[in-house]
């Protein structure tokens, strides 16, 4: 993923508006604070997008995007 693609993902969430919580991404991941979830996932990615440690963050953001799109 490039910084441009990350920016596009961030723009998607800003345009989608705040979502109702809780959101269940899977059995182990429940989002109870939507804004905090986005902030805590985008910040590390902006600092080091290529880090393999940050790849689960990107995966969860993409999963959330699919859920938001499906419920739109």
Secondary structure as the mmCIF struct_conf table of DSSP 4:
data_model
#
loop_
_struct_conf.conf_type_id
_struct_conf.id
_struct_conf.beg_label_comp_id
_struct_conf.beg_label_asym_id
_struct_conf.beg_label_seq_id
_struct_conf.end_label_comp_id
_struct_conf.end_label_asym_id
_struct_conf.end_label_seq_id
HELX_RH_AL_P HELX_RH_AL_P1 UNK A 3 UNK A 16
HELX_LH_PP_P HELX_LH_PP_P1 UNK A 18 UNK A 20
BEND BEND1 UNK A 21 UNK A 21
STRN STRN1 UNK A 23 UNK A 26
TURN_TY1_P TURN_TY1_P1 UNK A 27 UNK A 28
STRN STRN2 UNK A 29 UNK A 31
BEND BEND2 UNK A 32 UNK A 32
HELX_RH_AL_P HELX_RH_AL_P2 UNK A 34 UNK A 47
TURN_TY1_P TURN_TY1_P2 UNK A 49 UNK A 50
HELX_RH_3T_P HELX_RH_3T_P1 UNK A 52 UNK A 54
HELX_RH_AL_P HELX_RH_AL_P3 UNK A 55 UNK A 70
TURN_TY1_P TURN_TY1_P3 UNK A 71 UNK A 71
#
